[in-house]
Amino acid sequence: MKLSSALHHPSIITLGSVSSLLLAVAFLVMGNGLQGTLVPIRAGMEGFASINIGLMGFGYYAGFILGCLYTPRLMARVGHIRTFTALVAIASIGPLANPVLISPFVWILLRGMTGFCLAGLYLIIESWLNEKAENGNRGFVMSSYIVVNFSVITIGQLLVMAEDPSSFVLFTVASILISLSALPIALTTTNQPTPPPVTRFRPKKLYQISPVGMVGCVLIGLGQGAFWTLAPVFAIAQGGGSIAYTSLFMSAAVMGGALAQTPLGRLSDKIDRRLVLMAICFGAVILGAAITLLGVYHITLSFSAGLFLASLFGACTLPAYALAAAHAFDFADRKDFVELSGGLLLANGVGSALGPVIASGLMGWFGEPALFGYHGGVMLILAGYLVHRLRQRASATIETKQAFDLGATAAIPTVHALPVENVAQKRRRFRALKVR
């Protein structure tokens, strides 16, 4: 009886109804995770300069911004399924073309194409998930989506160890995985949702709602965009050319960030979110300085110590966007949630596009360890700005705080995943459950 009632729980039923969407995103993100680590490694093998690898990061995030802006128009014209299959077809071209067309300029264009397609594909899946979810289980559905994202992107990064990156095989695997993501969507029998609204980006309004949210998302993008693009280059150099170390280094950073997301978010429900964000900023500064000094003085860590340091760095870095976005939601009216969510993502995209270019220039001058010195410098600026804002504006009250929702605030783009209750409402609901 207990098993039967559990299987008929509304959240489980809803999750079953979106299983095809979660399967699609699993294939898609796994392929993108593999490609995201593989491309910088292969670029280094081909002798591409650090600045060219940085420009690939710029291309990816610039394409991502354009995809966020223009995909809703395409969805309105031809629908979710046709748009999804078209974007998958285009996205699968990128990894196949990389080993055929060995040119920095071509690879920058290919990364821009990939970023455009990935933004649209995320947007389609997320708008569909939100259409299927209800207010009572939206957090469960979107959190499940985020868990799938973090899990499969780690698997994708680990796949780099399966074959020599100098061969064609891994690029083919990435293309196959991306192509497979079209099958669950093309064969689904569920109704297509209403096309999402076109995302408007009004920086002035975003800043008026939440200066910390706006400035924080740009600065976090400056740091994280550089990390995602160039960390494989650092790891391959630090690990003595070891592909296994590079793959595990990236995976450790992702898992560290994934494990820290929810505990830090829950803590920020209880105290000023800016204090939690400031704490992890200082943590990132300290770890960045440590990693930089280790590289400068050619101090080699053991395999396990390097991975532990990477996981700590991920824990202090990856939750930052979620905390900044959650803080912004605390001061916004519900009617502004969609525009705010999309605007913060675009602000983060602007920073993410610029970060790899700046960091790659520093790496070209000072060597690979400069990546973490740069990241620490950006986080130090953000920490200083947070100190300034703490003196300018009081913290949101428990009644106005939106309960931390990983699905609404994770750095994985969730443009339409919106908070459904504030902290006070959530506490009252838990008290009522205890009484029962």
N, C-alpha and C positions, 0 to 999 in steps of 0.2 A: 504493500500500500504506500509506504513512504517513497519508494522508488517511482511508483506510478504518479504520485502527486508531484514529485520533483520534476518529472519529465513534462508535466502539464503546467509547470510554473510559467507565468506570462513572459518572463525574461528569457527562459529557455526556448519557448515557442518562437519568440521574436528572433532570437539568435539563429534558430533553425531556418527561419524565413529569409535571413540575410547570409546564409552559409555560402551561397554562390558568390556573393560580393566579397566575402572574406577570403575565399579561395582565390579569386581573381587578384586581390591585393597581395596575397602571399606570393604568387608567381611573379607579379610585377615588381614588388619591392626586393625580392630575392635576386632577380635579374639586375635590378638597379644597384643593389648593394655590391654584387660581384663586379659590375662595370665600374662603379665609383672607386673601388680600390685598385682594380686591374689597370685602368687607363693611366693613372699617375705612375704606376710601377713600370708599365711598358714604355711610357714616354721617357722615363729615366734611362731605360735600356736603349732607347733609340737616340739618346744623346740630346734630348730637348733641354733647352735652358730653363732654369727655374721660373723666369718671367713668362715663358710660354706656357708652362704648366699652370701658373697663376692665371693667365688669360683664359685658359680652358675653364677654370672655376668661374671667372667673370662671365664667360659665354653661357655656362650652365644656368647661373642664377639670373642673368639678364633674360634668357629664354623663359625661365620659370615665371618671372614677373609678367612678361608678355602673355604667357599661357593663362595666368590668373585673370588677366584683363579681357582676353578675347575668346576664351573657350565658352563662356556663357552665351555669347552671341551665336556661336556655332551650334550649341546645344538647342537653342531656341529655334534654329532653322531646320535641323535634321533629326533632333532627338538624342537621347542618351546613348542608345545602343550603337547607332551608326557613327556617332562622334567617337565613342570609345574604340570601336574596331578600327576606325581610320587612324586614330592617334597611335594605337598599338602597332599598326602596320608601319607607320613612319618611325616610331621609336625603335622597332626591331632592326631598322636599317643601320642605325648608328654603330652598334658593336660589330656588325658584319663589315662595315666600311672601314673601321679603324685599322685593321691589319693590312688592308688592301691599299689604302691611300695614306702612306706614311708622310705626313706633312703637318707641322704645327698649325698652320693657317686652316687647313682642312679639319683638323681635330677640334679647333676652337669652334668652327661652324657646326660640327657634329654634336659637340656638347651643348651648344645653344639649342639645336633642334631637339635634343634629348630633354633638356630642361623645359622647353615649351610643351612637349608631349606629356611629360610626367606631371606638370601642374594641372593640365586638363584632365588627365586620368584620375588623379587624386580628387579633383573637384567633382567629377562625375560620381565616383564611388561614395564620397562623403555626403553629397546631396541625396543620393539614393538611400544611404544608411539612415540619414535624418528623417527621410520621408517614411521609412518603415518603423522607426522607433517612436515611442510615445514619451511624454514628459516623465512618466513613472519609471521608465527603464532606459531612457536615453543615455544616462551616464554609464550604465552597464554595457550597452551596445558599443558606445564610442570608446570606452576603456578597453573592451575586447579588441576593437580595431587597432588601438595603439599597441596593445600587447602583441598582436600578430605582427605589426610593423617592426617592433624592436626585435622580436624573435627571428623573423626571416631575414632581416637585414644583416643580423649576426651570422646566420647560416650562409648568406651570400658572400660575406667577407671571408668566411672560412673556406669557401669553395676555391679561393685563389690558390690554396695549397694543393689542389687536386691535379694540377697540370702545370707545365712550364709556361709562364706568362709570355715567353717569346714566341710561342706557337699560336696557331689559329684557334685551337680547341676551346679555350676559355671564353673567347669572344663569341664563338658559336653557341656555347652553353648559355651565355647571357642573352643572346638573341632568342634562343628557344624558350627560355623562361618567360621573357617578355611576351612572346607570341602566344604562349599557353594561357596567359591571363585573359585573352579575348574569348576563350571557349566558354567559361562559366557565364559570362555576360551575354554572348551571342545566343546561347541555348536557354537562357532563363525564361521562365513563363510568367514572371511577376510583371506587373504594370510599371511603365516608366513614370517617374515622378515629374512634378512640374519643374521646368528649367530654373536654376537658381538665378537670383538677380545679378546684374553686372556689378562687379566690385568697384566702388568709387574710392579714390585715394585723395583725401583732403588733409594734408599734413597739419595745417593750421588748426582744424577742428580736433584732430587727434591729440595735438599738443595741449589744447584747451581742456580736453577731458582728462588727460593724464600725461603730464610732462615726463614722468618716470617711464610710463609705458611706451611712449613714442621714442624718446631718446634712448631708453634702455634697449628696445628692440633693434634700433639701428646699430648701436655699439655691440650688442650681442651678435648680430649678424656679421659685423666686421671681424670679430674673433672666430666665430664658429665656421663661417664660410671659408676662412683661411685654413682652419683645422681640417675640415672635411676634404679640402682640395689637396693640401700639401703634407698632411701628417704621414701618408704612405711614403713620401719622399724622405722625410726625416727618419722614419722607422727602418727603411731599407738601408740607409746609411749607418744608423746606430746599430743595427743588427748585423752589420758586416755583409750585407747583400742577401740575408736570409729571407726568403719569401714567407716561410712559416712564421718567423718572428713578426714580420709586417702584418700578416693576416691576423695573428693573435693579438697584436698590439691594438689594432683598430677594433677588433671584437671586444677586447677587454674594456676599452673606453666606452663603447656603446652599452655594454652590460652594467658598468658602473653607473652611467647616467640613468639607465632604465630603473635600476634598483633604488636610486636616490630620489626619483621623481615624486612618488606618492608620499613618502615620509616627510620630505621637505615641504610639499604642498599642504599636508595636514598641519604641520607645525605653523605654517604661514596663516592658517585659519585662526590660530589662537593668539598670535602676536602680529605686530606690524610686518607685512610682507617685505617691506624695504630692508628690515633688519636681517631677515633670512637671506635675501638676495645679496646684501652687503657682505654677509658672512661667507657665502660661497665665492663671491668676487675675491675676497682676500685669500681664501683657500686656493683659488686659481692663480692668483699672483704669486703666492709662495711656491706652489708646485711648478709654475712656469719658470720661475727663477731657478729652482733646483734643477729642473731638466736642462735649462740653458747652460748652467754652470757645469753640469756633468758633461755636456757635449763640448763646451769650450775647452775644458781641461782633459778631455779624452778619457774620462773615467767610465769604464765599462761596467754596467750592472749585470748581475746574473739574469738569466732568462726570466725566472719567476719574479724577481724584484722589478724588472722593467715592466712586466705586465701588471703588477700590483700598482706601480706608479701611474700607469695608463688608466687603470680603473678608478683610482682616486681622482685623477684629472677629469675623467668623464663625469664623475659624481659631482664635481665642483663646477662643471661647465655646462653640461647638457640641460639641467633643470632650469637654467637662468631664464630662458625665453618663457617657459611656463609661468614662472613667478612674476615676471614683468607683465605678461598678458593678464594674469589673474588680478594683479594690482589695478590695471587699467579698467577691468570689468567692474571693480568695486565702486568706481566713481561714474559709471555710465548709466544712462537710462536704458531700459529694455528695448526701446524703439531704435536705439543706436547700436545694438549688439552686432548685427550682421555687418554693418559698415565698419565698426570698430575691429571686429575679428579679421576681416579682409584687409583693412588698412594696416593693422599691426603686422600681418604677414608680409604685405608689400614693403613696409618699412624695413622689416628684417631682411627681405630679399635685396633691397638696395644696399644695405650694409654687407650682405653676403657676397654681392657682386664685386664690391670694391675691396673687401678684405684680402682675397687671394692675390690681387695685383700688388697691393702694398707689401704684404708679407713675402711674396716671391722676390720682389726687388731687394728687400732686406736680406733674404736668404742668399741671393746672388752676390751681395757685398760681404756678408759676415758668415755665411755658411748655414747649414741646415738648422742648428740650434736656435738661430734667430727667430724661427717660427714661434717658439714658446715664449721667447722674450717679448716679441711683438704682442702675442695674445695676453701675456701678463700685463703689459702696458695698457692695452685697451681696457682690461678688467679693472685696473687701478683707476683709470679715468672714470669708469662707471661708478666705482665705489666712492670716489670723491664727489661725483654728482649726487649720489644718494645721500651723502652726508649733508650737502647743501639743501636738498629737497626736504629732508627731515626737519629742518628749521623753518621751512616755508609753509608746510601743510601738515595738518594732523592726520593720524591714521584713520582709516575707515572704521566705523563702529561695527559691532557684531551684527546689528540689525541690517546694515547696508552691505556688509561683505557678501560677495557671491562665494558659495562653497567651492573649494578647489575641485575642479573637474579636469582630469588629465585629457579627456577627449576634447575639451574646449580650448585647452591652453598649450598642448604639446607642440614642440617645434616642428613635428611632422605636420604638414599643412592640414588644418581642420577648419576651413573657412566658415562652415555653417554649423559647427558643433557648439551650441550655446549653453551657458549655465541655466539650470532650471529651478534652483532654489538657493537662498542665501544661507549663511552659517546658522543664524538663529532658527530658521525654519527646519534645517537639518537636525539641530539639537532637539527641537520640540518633537520631531518625528521619532527620534531614537528614544526619548523619554516615554512616548506613548507606547512604543513597542515593548519597553521594559515593564510597563504597567500591565500590559496584556499577559 
